[in-house]
Amino acid sequence: MTYCIGKCKEYKALKPTGIGRYAMGQKRCNFCEIFIEIDDILCPCCSSQLRCLPRSRKGKEQYHIHLQTN
């Protein structure tokens, strides 16, 4: 069983303005309930897999538009 030990707070990401979190490279840990900036795909705190793509349709559309413009 995994549990949050608070180490993820060191990597906490600030919300960007004008662009989505996932487009900026931020990832979300569903277990710790926090967005973090890290290159790994596992949470440094609880070792669960990080979510790298938005779940909502609107978020996915914005993410793909951003990828096409870059």
mmCIF file as Biopython writes it, N, C-alpha, C and O atoms, coordinates in Angstrom:
data_model
#
loop_
_atom_site.group_PDB
_atom_site.id
_atom_site.type_symbol
_atom_site.label_atom_id
_atom_site.label_alt_id
_atom_site.label_comp_id
_atom_site.label_asym_id
_atom_site.label_entity_id
_atom_site.label_seq_id
_atom_site.pdbx_PDB_ins_code
_atom_site.Cartn_x
_atom_site.Cartn_y
_atom_site.Cartn_z
_atom_site.occupancy
_atom_site.B_iso_or_equiv
_atom_site.auth_seq_id
_atom_site.auth_asym_id
_atom_site.pdbx_PDB_model_num
ATOM 1   N N  . MET A ? 1  ? 0.842   -1.186 0.000   1.0 0.0 1  A 1 
ATOM 2   C CA . MET A ? 1  ? 0.000   0.000  0.000   1.0 0.0 1  A 1 
ATOM 3   C C  . MET A ? 1  ? 0.883   1.243  0.000   1.0 0.0 1  A 1 
ATOM 4   O O  . MET A ? 1  ? 1.864   1.321  0.740   1.0 0.0 1  A 1 
ATOM 5   N N  . THR A ? 2  ? 0.529   2.202  -0.827  1.0 0.0 2  A 1 
ATOM 6   C CA . THR A ? 2  ? 1.278   3.451  -0.891  1.0 0.0 2  A 1 
ATOM 7   C C  . THR A ? 2  ? 0.608   4.504  -0.013  1.0 0.0 2  A 1 
ATOM 8   O O  . THR A ? 2  ? -0.602  4.467  0.211   1.0 0.0 2  A 1 
ATOM 9   N N  . TYR A ? 3  ? 1.400   5.422  0.470   1.0 0.0 3  A 1 
ATOM 10  C CA . TYR A ? 3  ? 0.870   6.518  1.270   1.0 0.0 3  A 1 
ATOM 11  C C  . TYR A ? 3  ? 1.760   7.737  1.096   1.0 0.0 3  A 1 
ATOM 12  O O  . TYR A ? 3  ? 2.957   7.616  0.832   1.0 0.0 3  A 1 
ATOM 13  N N  . CYS A ? 4  ? 1.166   8.904  1.246   1.0 0.0 4  A 1 
ATOM 14  C CA . CYS A ? 4  ? 1.878   10.167 1.071   1.0 0.0 4  A 1 
ATOM 15  C C  . CYS A ? 4  ? 2.689   10.465 2.326   1.0 0.0 4  A 1 
ATOM 16  O O  . CYS A ? 4  ? 2.160   10.462 3.438   1.0 0.0 4  A 1 
ATOM 17  N N  . ILE A ? 5  ? 3.994   10.726 2.131   1.0 0.0 5  A 1 
ATOM 18  C CA . ILE A ? 5  ? 4.856   11.050 3.269   1.0 0.0 5  A 1 
ATOM 19  C C  . ILE A ? 5  ? 5.238   12.526 3.292   1.0 0.0 5  A 1 
ATOM 20  O O  . ILE A ? 5  ? 5.959   12.971 4.185   1.0 0.0 5  A 1 
ATOM 21  N N  . GLY A ? 6  ? 4.751   13.288 2.302   1.0 0.0 6  A 1 
ATOM 22  C CA . GLY A ? 6  ? 4.993   14.728 2.274   1.0 0.0 6  A 1 
ATOM 23  C C  . GLY A ? 6  ? 6.205   15.177 1.487   1.0 0.0 6  A 1 
ATOM 24  O O  . GLY A ? 6  ? 6.466   16.376 1.391   1.0 0.0 6  A 1 
ATOM 25  N N  . LYS A ? 7  ? 6.953   14.238 0.920   1.0 0.0 7  A 1 
ATOM 26  C CA . LYS A ? 7  ? 8.129   14.594 0.143   1.0 0.0 7  A 1 
ATOM 27  C C  . LYS A ? 7  ? 7.755   15.302 -1.157  1.0 0.0 7  A 1 
ATOM 28  O O  . LYS A ? 7  ? 8.565   16.049 -1.705  1.0 0.0 7  A 1 
ATOM 29  N N  . CYS A ? 8  ? 6.545   15.078 -1.654  1.0 0.0 8  A 1 
ATOM 30  C CA . CYS A ? 8  ? 6.094   15.682 -2.905  1.0 0.0 8  A 1 
ATOM 31  C C  . CYS A ? 8  ? 5.929   17.194 -2.781  1.0 0.0 8  A 1 
ATOM 32  O O  . CYS A ? 8  ? 5.914   17.889 -3.797  1.0 0.0 8  A 1 
ATOM 33  N N  . LYS A ? 9  ? 5.810   17.707 -1.594  1.0 0.0 9  A 1 
ATOM 34  C CA . LYS A ? 9  ? 5.660   19.155 -1.381  1.0 0.0 9  A 1 
ATOM 35  C C  . LYS A ? 9  ? 6.882   19.930 -1.876  1.0 0.0 9  A 1 
ATOM 36  O O  . LYS A ? 9  ? 6.767   21.108 -2.212  1.0 0.0 9  A 1 
ATOM 37  N N  . GLU A ? 10 ? 8.048   19.286 -1.924  1.0 0.0 10 A 1 
ATOM 38  C CA . GLU A ? 10 ? 9.273   19.918 -2.422  1.0 0.0 10 A 1 
ATOM 39  C C  . GLU A ? 10 ? 9.183   20.208 -3.915  1.0 0.0 10 A 1 
ATOM 40  O O  . GLU A ? 10 ? 9.840   21.124 -4.409  1.0 0.0 10 A 1 
ATOM 41  N N  . TYR A ? 11 ? 8.371   19.434 -4.639  1.0 0.0 11 A 1 
ATOM 42  C CA . TYR A ? 11 ? 8.258   19.556 -6.086  1.0 0.0 11 A 1 
ATOM 43  C C  . TYR A ? 11 ? 6.963   20.243 -6.510  1.0 0.0 11 A 1 
ATOM 44  O O  . TYR A ? 11 ? 6.635   20.246 -7.697  1.0 0.0 11 A 1 
ATOM 45  N N  . LYS A ? 12 ? 6.226   20.819 -5.580  1.0 0.0 12 A 1 
ATOM 46  C CA . LYS A ? 12 ? 4.927   21.414 -5.878  1.0 0.0 12 A 1 
ATOM 47  C C  . LYS A ? 12 ? 5.054   22.485 -6.955  1.0 0.0 12 A 1 
ATOM 48  O O  . LYS A ? 12 ? 5.940   23.338 -6.894  1.0 0.0 12 A 1 
ATOM 49  N N  . ALA A ? 13 ? 4.163   22.434 -7.939  1.0 0.0 13 A 1 
ATOM 50  C CA . ALA A ? 13 ? 4.207   23.353 -9.075  1.0 0.0 13 A 1 
ATOM 51  C C  . ALA A ? 13 ? 3.179   24.465 -8.899  1.0 0.0 13 A 1 
ATOM 52  O O  . ALA A ? 13 ? 2.064   24.237 -8.429  1.0 0.0 13 A 1 
ATOM 53  N N  . LEU A ? 14 ? 3.581   25.668 -9.289  1.0 0.0 14 A 1 
ATOM 54  C CA . LEU A ? 14 ? 2.668   26.802 -9.276  1.0 0.0 14 A 1 
ATOM 55  C C  . LEU A ? 14 ? 1.827   26.784 -10.543 1.0 0.0 14 A 1 
ATOM 56  O O  . LEU A ? 14 ? 2.288   26.338 -11.594 1.0 0.0 14 A 1 
ATOM 57  N N  . LYS A ? 15 ? 0.597   27.267 -10.445 1.0 0.0 15 A 1 
ATOM 58  C CA . LYS A ? 15 ? -0.302  27.265 -11.589 1.0 0.0 15 A 1 
ATOM 59  C C  . LYS A ? 15 ? 0.141   28.325 -12.597 1.0 0.0 15 A 1 
ATOM 60  O O  . LYS A ? 15 ? 0.273   29.497 -12.244 1.0 0.0 15 A 1 
ATOM 61  N N  . PRO A ? 16 ? 0.371   27.924 -13.848 1.0 0.0 16 A 1 
ATOM 62  C CA . PRO A ? 16 ? 0.781   28.892 -14.871 1.0 0.0 16 A 1 
ATOM 63  C C  . PRO A ? 16 ? -0.414  29.710 -15.366 1.0 0.0 16 A 1 
ATOM 64  O O  . PRO A ? 16 ? -1.561  29.274 -15.267 1.0 0.0 16 A 1 
ATOM 65  N N  . THR A ? 17 ? -0.132  30.884 -15.891 1.0 0.0 17 A 1 
ATOM 66  C CA . THR A ? 17 ? -1.201  31.711 -16.439 1.0 0.0 17 A 1 
ATOM 67  C C  . THR A ? 17 ? -1.164  31.646 -17.957 1.0 0.0 17 A 1 
ATOM 68  O O  . THR A ? 17 ? -0.096  31.703 -18.567 1.0 0.0 17 A 1 
ATOM 69  N N  . GLY A ? 18 ? -2.330  31.528 -18.554 1.0 0.0 18 A 1 
ATOM 70  C CA . GLY A ? 18 ? -2.433  31.545 -20.001 1.0 0.0 18 A 1 
ATOM 71  C C  . GLY A ? 18 ? -2.159  30.232 -20.700 1.0 0.0 18 A 1 
ATOM 72  O O  . GLY A ? 18 ? -2.266  30.164 -21.925 1.0 0.0 18 A 1 
ATOM 73  N N  . ILE A ? 19 ? -1.815  29.201 -19.980 1.0 0.0 19 A 1 
ATOM 74  C CA . ILE A ? 19 ? -1.516  27.899 -20.573 1.0 0.0 19 A 1 
ATOM 75  C C  . ILE A ? 19 ? -1.847  26.820 -19.539 1.0 0.0 19 A 1 
ATOM 76  O O  . ILE A ? 19 ? -1.818  27.077 -18.336 1.0 0.0 19 A 1 
ATOM 77  N N  . GLY A ? 20 ? -2.155  25.637 -20.005 1.0 0.0 20 A 1 
ATOM 78  C CA . GLY A ? 20 ? -2.525  24.556 -19.105 1.0 0.0 20 A 1 
ATOM 79  C C  . GLY A ? 20 ? -1.337  23.964 -18.371 1.0 0.0 20 A 1 
ATOM 80  O O  . GLY A ? 20 ? -0.191  24.098 -18.800 1.0 0.0 20 A 1 
ATOM 81  N N  . ARG A ? 21 ? -1.625  23.315 -17.273 1.0 0.0 21 A 1 
ATOM 82  C CA . ARG A ? 21 ? -0.572  22.698 -16.459 1.0 0.0 21 A 1 
ATOM 83  C C  . ARG A ? 21 ? 0.162   21.596 -17.213 1.0 0.0 21 A 1 
ATOM 84  O O  . ARG A ? 21 ? 1.389   21.512 -17.167 1.0 0.0 21 A 1 
ATOM 85  N N  . TYR A ? 22 ? -0.609  20.742 -17.915 1.0 0.0 22 A 1 
ATOM 86  C CA . TYR A ? 22 ? 0.014   19.627 -18.623 1.0 0.0 22 A 1 
ATOM 87  C C  . TYR A ? 22 ? 0.849   20.120 -19.797 1.0 0.0 22 A 1 
ATOM 88  O O  . TYR A ? 22 ? 1.880   19.527 -20.114 1.0 0.0 22 A 1 
ATOM 89  N N  . ALA A ? 23 ? 0.414   21.201 -20.447 1.0 0.0 23 A 1 
ATOM 90  C CA . ALA A ? 23 ? 1.171   21.776 -21.556 1.0 0.0 23 A 1 
ATOM 91  C C  . ALA A ? 23 ? 2.506   22.349 -21.066 1.0 0.0 23 A 1 
ATOM 92  O O  . ALA A ? 23 ? 3.471   22.409 -21.827 1.0 0.0 23 A 1 
ATOM 93  N N  . MET A ? 24 ? 2.559   22.763 -19.818 1.0 0.0 24 A 1 
ATOM 94  C CA . MET A ? 24 ? 3.801   23.275 -19.236 1.0 0.0 24 A 1 
ATOM 95  C C  . MET A ? 24 ? 4.711   22.157 -18.731 1.0 0.0 24 A 1 
ATOM 96  O O  . MET A ? 24 ? 5.830   22.420 -18.292 1.0 0.0 24 A 1 
ATOM 97  N N  . GLY A ? 25 ? 4.237   20.911 -18.790 1.0 0.0 25 A 1 
ATOM 98  C CA . GLY A ? 25 ? 5.059   19.784 -18.362 1.0 0.0 25 A 1 
ATOM 99  C C  . GLY A ? 25 ? 4.812   19.354 -16.929 1.0 0.0 25 A 1 
ATOM 100 O O  . GLY A ? 25 ? 5.530   18.503 -16.405 1.0 0.0 25 A 1 
ATOM 101 N N  . GLN A ? 26 ? 3.804   19.933 -16.290 1.0 0.0 26 A 1 
ATOM 102 C CA . GLN A ? 26 ? 3.487   19.536 -14.921 1.0 0.0 26 A 1 
ATOM 103 C C  . GLN A ? 26 ? 2.714   18.226 -14.945 1.0 0.0 26 A 1 
ATOM 104 O O  . GLN A ? 26 ? 2.002   17.929 -15.903 1.0 0.0 26 A 1 
ATOM 105 N N  . LYS A ? 27 ? 2.863   17.453 -13.889 1.0 0.0 27 A 1 
ATOM 106 C CA . LYS A ? 27 ? 2.187   16.166 -13.764 1.0 0.0 27 A 1 
ATOM 107 C C  . LYS A ? 27 ? 1.426   16.128 -12.455 1.0 0.0 27 A 1 
ATOM 108 O O  . LYS A ? 27 ? 1.758   16.854 -11.517 1.0 0.0 27 A 1 
ATOM 109 N N  . ARG A ? 28 ? 0.402   15.281 -12.385 1.0 0.0 28 A 1 
ATOM 110 C CA . ARG A ? 28 ? -0.432  15.212 -11.188 1.0 0.0 28 A 1 
ATOM 111 C C  . ARG A ? 28 ? -0.356  13.833 -10.561 1.0 0.0 28 A 1 
ATOM 112 O O  . ARG A ? 28 ? -0.441  12.811 -11.242 1.0 0.0 28 A 1 
ATOM 113 N N  . CYS A ? 29 ? -0.195  13.832 -9.260  1.0 0.0 29 A 1 
ATOM 114 C CA . CYS A ? 29 ? -0.266  12.587 -8.493  1.0 0.0 29 A 1 
ATOM 115 C C  . CYS A ? 29 ? -1.683  12.493 -7.950  1.0 0.0 29 A 1 
ATOM 116 O O  . CYS A ? 29 ? -2.105  13.330 -7.152  1.0 0.0 29 A 1 
ATOM 117 N N  . ASN A ? 30 ? -2.408  11.484 -8.377  1.0 0.0 30 A 1 
ATOM 118 C CA . ASN A ? 30 ? -3.785  11.314 -7.923  1.0 0.0 30 A 1 
ATOM 119 C C  . ASN A ? 30 ? -3.851  10.944 -6.447  1.0 0.0 30 A 1 
ATOM 120 O O  . ASN A ? 30 ? -4.812  11.287 -5.759  1.0 0.0 30 A 1 
ATOM 121 N N  . PHE A ? 31 ? -2.846  10.254 -5.968  1.0 0.0 31 A 1 
ATOM 122 C CA . PHE A ? 31 ? -2.866  9.825  -4.570  1.0 0.0 31 A 1 
ATOM 123 C C  . PHE A ? 31 ? -2.554  10.982 -3.618  1.0 0.0 31 A 1 
ATOM 124 O O  . PHE A ? 31 ? -3.241  11.167 -2.613  1.0 0.0 31 A 1 
ATOM 125 N N  . CYS A ? 32 ? -1.516  11.759 -3.939  1.0 0.0 32 A 1 
ATOM 126 C CA . CYS A ? 32 ? -1.123  12.900 -3.094  1.0 0.0 32 A 1 
ATOM 127 C C  . CYS A ? 32 ? -1.981  14.137 -3.382  1.0 0.0 32 A 1 
ATOM 128 O O  . CYS A ? 32 ? -1.990  15.085 -2.597  1.0 0.0 32 A 1 
ATOM 129 N N  . GLU A ? 33 ? -2.703  14.124 -4.512  1.0 0.0 33 A 1 
ATOM 130 C CA . GLU A ? 33 ? -3.576  15.221 -4.929  1.0 0.0 33 A 1 
ATOM 131 C C  . GLU A ? 33 ? -2.813  16.527 -5.081  1.0 0.0 33 A 1 
ATOM 132 O O  . GLU A ? 33 ? -3.196  17.550 -4.513  1.0 0.0 33 A 1 
ATOM 133 N N  . ILE A ? 34 ? -1.714  16.485 -5.863  1.0 0.0 34 A 1 
ATOM 134 C CA . ILE A ? 34 ? -0.872  17.661 -6.044  1.0 0.0 34 A 1 
ATOM 135 C C  . ILE A ? 34 ? -0.251  17.622 -7.447  1.0 0.0 34 A 1 
ATOM 136 O O  . ILE A ? 34 ? 0.063   16.552 -7.970  1.0 0.0 34 A 1 
ATOM 137 N N  . PHE A ? 35 ? -0.081  18.803 -8.040  1.0 0.0 35 A 1 
ATOM 138 C CA . PHE A ? 35 ? 0.663   18.932 -9.291  1.0 0.0 35 A 1 
ATOM 139 C C  . PHE A ? 35 ? 2.124   19.143 -8.946  1.0 0.0 35 A 1 
ATOM 140 O O  . PHE A ? 35 ? 2.456   19.949 -8.077  1.0 0.0 35 A 1 
ATOM 141 N N  . ILE A ? 36 ? 3.001   18.412 -9.634  1.0 0.0 36 A 1 
ATOM 142 C CA . ILE A ? 36 ? 4.428   18.533 -9.365  1.0 0.0 36 A 1 
ATOM 143 C C  . ILE A ? 36 ? 5.188   18.708 -10.677 1.0 0.0 36 A 1 
ATOM 144 O O  . ILE A ? 36 ? 4.700   18.338 -11.745 1.0 0.0 36 A 1 
ATOM 145 N N  . GLU A ? 37 ? 6.382   19.275 -10.583 1.0 0.0 37 A 1 
ATOM 146 C CA . GLU A ? 37 ? 7.278   19.416 -11.729 1.0 0.0 37 A 1 
ATOM 147 C C  . GLU A ? 37 ? 8.463   18.495 -11.508 1.0 0.0 37 A 1 
ATOM 148 O O  . GLU A ? 37 ? 9.316   18.744 -10.656 1.0 0.0 37 A 1 
ATOM 149 N N  . ILE A ? 38 ? 8.500   17.428 -12.288 1.0 0.0 38 A 1 
ATOM 150 C CA . ILE A ? 38 ? 9.554   16.432 -12.175 1.0 0.0 38 A 1 
ATOM 151 C C  . ILE A ? 38 ? 9.649   15.704 -13.513 1.0 0.0 38 A 1 
ATOM 152 O O  . ILE A ? 38 ? 8.655   15.611 -14.233 1.0 0.0 38 A 1 
ATOM 153 N N  . ASP A ? 39 ? 10.820  15.191 -13.856 1.0 0.0 39 A 1 
ATOM 154 C CA . ASP A ? 39 ? 11.005  14.498 -15.126 1.0 0.0 39 A 1 
ATOM 155 C C  . ASP A ? 39 ? 10.600  13.031 -15.057 1.0 0.0 39 A 1 
ATOM 156 O O  . ASP A ? 39 ? 10.363  12.409 -16.092 1.0 0.0 39 A 1 
ATOM 157 N N  . ASP A ? 40 ? 10.520  12.481 -13.883 1.0 0.0 40 A 1 
ATOM 158 C CA . ASP A ? 40 ? 10.187  11.072 -13.688 1.0 0.0 40 A 1 
ATOM 159 C C  . ASP A ? 40 ? 8.692   10.839 -13.900 1.0 0.0 40 A 1 
ATOM 160 O O  . ASP A ? 40 ? 7.913   11.792 -13.882 1.0 0.0 40 A 1 
ATOM 161 N N  . ILE A ? 41 ? 8.282   9.586  -14.100 1.0 0.0 41 A 1 
ATOM 162 C CA . ILE A ? 41 ? 6.866   9.270  -14.249 1.0 0.0 41 A 1 
ATOM 163 C C  . ILE A ? 41 ? 6.261   8.733  -12.953 1.0 0.0 41 A 1 
ATOM 164 O O  . ILE A ? 41 ? 5.067   8.442  -12.891 1.0 0.0 41 A 1 
ATOM 165 N N  . LEU A ? 42 ? 7.096   8.606  -11.920 1.0 0.0 42 A 1 
ATOM 166 C CA . LEU A ? 42 ? 6.620   8.139  -10.623 1.0 0.0 42 A 1 
ATOM 167 C C  . LEU A ? 42 ? 6.722   9.260  -9.599  1.0 0.0 42 A 1 
ATOM 168 O O  . LEU A ? 42 ? 7.662   10.054 -9.631  1.0 0.0 42 A 1 
ATOM 169 N N  . CYS A ? 43 ? 5.763   9.322  -8.699  1.0 0.0 43 A 1 
ATOM 170 C CA . CYS A ? 43 ? 5.767   10.316 -7.638  1.0 0.0 43 A 1 
ATOM 171 C C  . CYS A ? 43 ? 6.934   10.037 -6.685  1.0 0.0 43 A 1 
ATOM 172 O O  . CYS A ? 43 ? 7.117   8.898  -6.255  1.0 0.0 43 A 1 
ATOM 173 N N  . PRO A ? 44 ? 7.723   11.063 -6.353  1.0 0.0 44 A 1 
ATOM 174 C CA . PRO A ? 44 ? 8.857   10.848 -5.450  1.0 0.0 44 A 1 
ATOM 175 C C  . PRO A ? 44 ? 8.423   10.536 -4.019  1.0 0.0 44 A 1 
ATOM 176 O O  . PRO A ? 44 ? 9.233   10.103 -3.199  1.0 0.0 44 A 1 
ATOM 177 N N  . CYS A ? 45 ? 7.172   10.754 -3.731  1.0 0.0 45 A 1 
ATOM 178 C CA . CYS A ? 45 ? 6.653   10.583 -2.380  1.0 0.0 45 A 1 
ATOM 179 C C  . CYS A ? 45 ? 6.050   9.187  -2.172  1.0 0.0 45 A 1 
ATOM 180 O O  . CYS A ? 45 ? 6.441   8.456  -1.262  1.0 0.0 45 A 1 
ATOM 181 N N  . CYS A ? 46 ? 5.100   8.839  -3.028  1.0 0.0 46 A 1 
ATOM 182 C CA . CYS A ? 46 ? 4.360   7.583  -2.822  1.0 0.0 46 A 1 
ATOM 183 C C  . CYS A ? 46 ? 4.646   6.527  -3.884  1.0 0.0 46 A 1 
ATOM 184 O O  . CYS A ? 46 ? 4.129   5.413  -3.794  1.0 0.0 46 A 1 
ATOM 185 N N  . SER A ? 47 ? 5.459   6.854  -4.887  1.0 0.0 47 A 1 
ATOM 186 C CA . SER A ? 47 ? 5.861   5.950  -5.965  1.0 0.0 47 A 1 
ATOM 187 C C  . SER A ? 47 ? 4.702   5.490  -6.845  1.0 0.0 47 A 1 
ATOM 188 O O  . SER A ? 47 ? 4.811   4.462  -7.513  1.0 0.0 47 A 1 
ATOM 189 N N  . SER A ? 48 ? 3.604   6.227  -6.858  1.0 0.0 48 A 1 
ATOM 190 C CA . SER A ? 48 ? 2.517   5.901  -7.772  1.0 0.0 48 A 1 
ATOM 191 C C  . SER A ? 48 ? 2.755   6.606  -9.100  1.0 0.0 48 A 1 
ATOM 192 O O  . SER A ? 48 ? 3.481   7.598  -9.159  1.0 0.0 48 A 1 
ATOM 193 N N  . GLN A ? 49 ? 2.143   6.092  -10.171 1.0 0.0 49 A 1 
ATOM 194 C CA . GLN A ? 49 ? 2.347   6.664  -11.491 1.0 0.0 49 A 1 
ATOM 195 C C  . GLN A ? 49 ? 1.656   8.024  -11.592 1.0 0.0 49 A 1 
ATOM 196 O O  . GLN A ? 49 ? 0.523   8.189  -11.142 1.0 0.0 49 A 1 
ATOM 197 N N  . LEU A ? 50 ? 2.351   8.993  -12.186 1.0 0.0 50 A 1 
ATOM 198 C CA . LEU A ? 50 ? 1.824   10.344 -12.330 1.0 0.0 50 A 1 
ATOM 199 C C  . LEU A ? 50 ? 0.969   10.447 -13.588 1.0 0.0 50 A 1 
ATOM 200 O O  . LEU A ? 50 ? 1.243   9.787  -14.591 1.0 0.0 50 A 1 
ATOM 201 N N  . ARG A ? 51 ? -0.059  11.270 -13.527 1.0 0.0 51 A 1 
ATOM 202 C CA . ARG A ? 51 ? -0.910  11.519 -14.685 1.0 0.0 51 A 1 
ATOM 203 C C  . ARG A ? 51 ? -0.283  12.652 -15.487 1.0 0.0 51 A 1 
ATOM 204 O O  . ARG A ? 51 ? -0.012  13.725 -14.948 1.0 0.0 51 A 1 
ATOM 205 N N  . CYS A ? 52 ? -0.054  12.412 -16.781 1.0 0.0 52 A 1 
ATOM 206 C CA . CYS A ? 52 ? 0.643   13.382 -17.628 1.0 0.0 52 A 1 
ATOM 207 C C  . CYS A ? 52 ? -0.280  14.058 -18.636 1.0 0.0 52 A 1 
ATOM 208 O O  . CYS A ? 52 ? 0.128   15.009 -19.303 1.0 0.0 52 A 1 
ATOM 209 N N  . LEU A ? 53 ? -1.505  13.585 -18.754 1.0 0.0 53 A 1 
ATOM 210 C CA . LEU A ? 53 ? -2.458  14.145 -19.702 1.0 0.0 53 A 1 
ATOM 211 C C  . LEU A ? 53 ? -3.747  14.528 -18.980 1.0 0.0 53 A 1 
ATOM 212 O O  . LEU A ? 53 ? -4.120  13.889 -17.997 1.0 0.0 53 A 1 
ATOM 213 N N  . PRO A ? 54 ? -4.426  15.566 -19.461 1.0 0.0 54 A 1 
ATOM 214 C CA . PRO A ? 54 ? -5.687  15.965 -18.835 1.0 0.0 54 A 1 
ATOM 215 C C  . PRO A ? 54 ? -6.776  14.911 -19.059 1.0 0.0 54 A 1 
ATOM 216 O O  . PRO A ? 54 ? -6.730  14.158 -20.032 1.0 0.0 54 A 1 
ATOM 217 N N  . ARG A ? 55 ? -7.740  14.865 -18.163 1.0 0.0 55 A 1 
ATOM 218 C CA . ARG A ? 55 ? -8.834  13.894 -18.259 1.0 0.0 55 A 1 
ATOM 219 C C  . ARG A ? 55 ? -10.045 14.458 -18.989 1.0 0.0 55 A 1 
ATOM 220 O O  . ARG A ? 55 ? -10.751 13.717 -19.674 1.0 0.0 55 A 1 
ATOM 221 N N  . SER A ? 56 ? -10.292 15.738 -18.856 1.0 0.0 56 A 1 
ATOM 222 C CA . SER A ? 56 ? -11.487 16.324 -19.457 1.0 0.0 56 A 1 
ATOM 223 C C  . SER A ? 56 ? -11.319 16.525 -20.963 1.0 0.0 56 A 1 
ATOM 224 O O  . SER A ? 56 ? -10.201 16.666 -21.458 1.0 0.0 56 A 1 
ATOM 225 N N  . ARG A ? 57 ? -12.431 16.536 -21.677 1.0 0.0 57 A 1 
ATOM 226 C CA . ARG A ? 57 ? -12.394 16.737 -23.123 1.0 0.0 57 A 1 
ATOM 227 C C  . ARG A ? 57 ? -11.842 18.122 -23.462 1.0 0.0 57 A 1 
ATOM 228 O O  . ARG A ? 57 ? -11.017 18.264 -24.364 1.0 0.0 57 A 1 
ATOM 229 N N  . LYS A ? 58 ? -12.298 19.129 -22.741 1.0 0.0 58 A 1 
ATOM 230 C CA . LYS A ? 58 ? -11.832 20.503 -22.975 1.0 0.0 58 A 1 
ATOM 231 C C  . LYS A ? 58 ? -10.322 20.601 -22.729 1.0 0.0 58 A 1 
ATOM 232 O O  . LYS A ? 58 ? -9.603  21.222 -23.511 1.0 0.0 58 A 1 
ATOM 233 N N  . GLY A ? 59 ? -9.858  20.001 -21.670 1.0 0.0 59 A 1 
ATOM 234 C CA . GLY A ? 59 ? -8.433  20.017 -21.359 1.0 0.0 59 A 1 
ATOM 235 C C  . GLY A ? 59 ? -7.604  19.300 -22.411 1.0 0.0 59 A 1 
ATOM 236 O O  . GLY A ? 59 ? -6.516  19.753 -22.765 1.0 0.0 59 A 1 
ATOM 237 N N  . LYS A ? 60 ? -8.117  18.180 -22.912 1.0 0.0 60 A 1 
ATOM 238 C CA . LYS A ? 60 ? -7.409  17.437 -23.953 1.0 0.0 60 A 1 
ATOM 239 C C  . LYS A ? 60 ? -7.329  18.250 -25.235 1.0 0.0 60 A 1 
ATOM 240 O O  . LYS A ? 60 ? -6.290  18.268 -25.896 1.0 0.0 60 A 1 
ATOM 241 N N  . GLU A ? 61 ? -8.423  18.925 -25.594 1.0 0.0 61 A 1 
ATOM 242 C CA . GLU A ? 61 ? -8.429  19.752 -26.799 1.0 0.0 61 A 1 
ATOM 243 C C  . GLU A ? 61 ? -7.402  20.879 -26.682 1.0 0.0 61 A 1 
ATOM 244 O O  . GLU A ? 61 ? -6.651  21.130 -27.624 1.0 0.0 61 A 1 
ATOM 245 N N  . GLN A ? 62 ? -7.365  21.549 -25.548 1.0 0.0 62 A 1 
ATOM 246 C CA . GLN A ? 62 ? -6.403  22.630 -25.344 1.0 0.0 62 A 1 
ATOM 247 C C  . GLN A ? 62 ? -4.975  22.102 -25.374 1.0 0.0 62 A 1 
ATOM 248 O O  . GLN A ? 62 ? -4.080  22.757 -25.910 1.0 0.0 62 A 1 
ATOM 249 N N  . TYR A ? 63 ? -4.763  20.942 -24.811 1.0 0.0 63 A 1 
ATOM 250 C CA . TYR A ? 63 ? -3.426  20.334 -24.785 1.0 0.0 63 A 1 
ATOM 251 C C  . TYR A ? 63 ? -2.955  20.030 -26.204 1.0 0.0 63 A 1 
ATOM 252 O O  . TYR A ? 63 ? -1.811  20.322 -26.554 1.0 0.0 63 A 1 
ATOM 253 N N  . HIS A ? 64 ? -3.832  19.444 -27.023 1.0 0.0 64 A 1 
ATOM 254 C CA . HIS A ? 64 ? -3.452  19.096 -28.387 1.0 0.0 64 A 1 
ATOM 255 C C  . HIS A ? 64 ? -3.258  20.334 -29.264 1.0 0.0 64 A 1 
ATOM 256 O O  . HIS A ? 64 ? -2.395  20.336 -30.141 1.0 0.0 64 A 1 
ATOM 257 N N  . ILE A ? 65 ? -4.046  21.382 -29.040 1.0 0.0 65 A 1 
ATOM 258 C CA . ILE A ? 65 ? -3.863  22.638 -29.774 1.0 0.0 65 A 1 
ATOM 259 C C  . ILE A ? 65 ? -2.498  23.222 -29.446 1.0 0.0 65 A 1 
ATOM 260 O O  . ILE A ? 65 ? -1.794  23.703 -30.334 1.0 0.0 65 A 1 
ATOM 261 N N  . HIS A ? 66 ? -2.128  23.182 -28.184 1.0 0.0 66 A 1 
ATOM 262 C CA . HIS A ? 66 ? -0.815  23.705 -27.773 1.0 0.0 66 A 1 
ATOM 263 C C  . HIS A ? 66 ? 0.320   22.915 -28.416 1.0 0.0 66 A 1 
ATOM 264 O O  . HIS A ? 66 ? 1.323   23.499 -28.825 1.0 0.0 66 A 1 
ATOM 265 N N  . LEU A ? 67 ? 0.174   21.598 -28.510 1.0 0.0 67 A 1 
ATOM 266 C CA . LEU A ? 67 ? 1.214   20.774 -29.109 1.0 0.0 67 A 1 
ATOM 267 C C  . LEU A ? 67 ? 1.360   21.060 -30.607 1.0 0.0 67 A 1 
ATOM 268 O O  . LEU A ? 67 ? 2.468   21.032 -31.143 1.0 0.0 67 A 1 
ATOM 269 N N  . GLN A ? 68 ? 0.244   21.333 -31.274 1.0 0.0 68 A 1 
ATOM 270 C CA . GLN A ? 68 ? 0.290   21.607 -32.709 1.0 0.0 68 A 1 
ATOM 271 C C  . GLN A ? 68 ? 0.928   22.952 -33.011 1.0 0.0 68 A 1 
ATOM 272 O O  . GLN A ? 68 ? 1.565   23.107 -34.053 1.0 0.0 68 A 1 
ATOM 273 N N  . THR A ? 69 ? 0.773   23.924 -32.130 1.0 0.0 69 A 1 
ATOM 274 C CA . THR A ? 69 ? 1.340   25.247 -32.367 1.0 0.0 69 A 1 
ATOM 275 C C  . THR A ? 69 ? 2.837   25.285 -32.069 1.0 0.0 69 A 1 
ATOM 276 O O  . THR A ? 69 ? 3.537   26.183 -32.538 1.0 0.0 69 A 1 
ATOM 277 N N  . ASN A ? 70 ? 3.326   24.334 -31.307 1.0 0.0 70 A 1 
ATOM 278 C CA . ASN A ? 70 ? 4.771   24.316 -30.979 1.0 0.0 70 A 1 
ATOM 279 C C  . ASN A ? 70 ? 5.474   23.368 -31.854 1.0 0.0 70 A 1 
ATOM 280 O O  . ASN A ? 70 ? 6.689   23.206 -31.739 1.0 0.0 70 A 1 
#
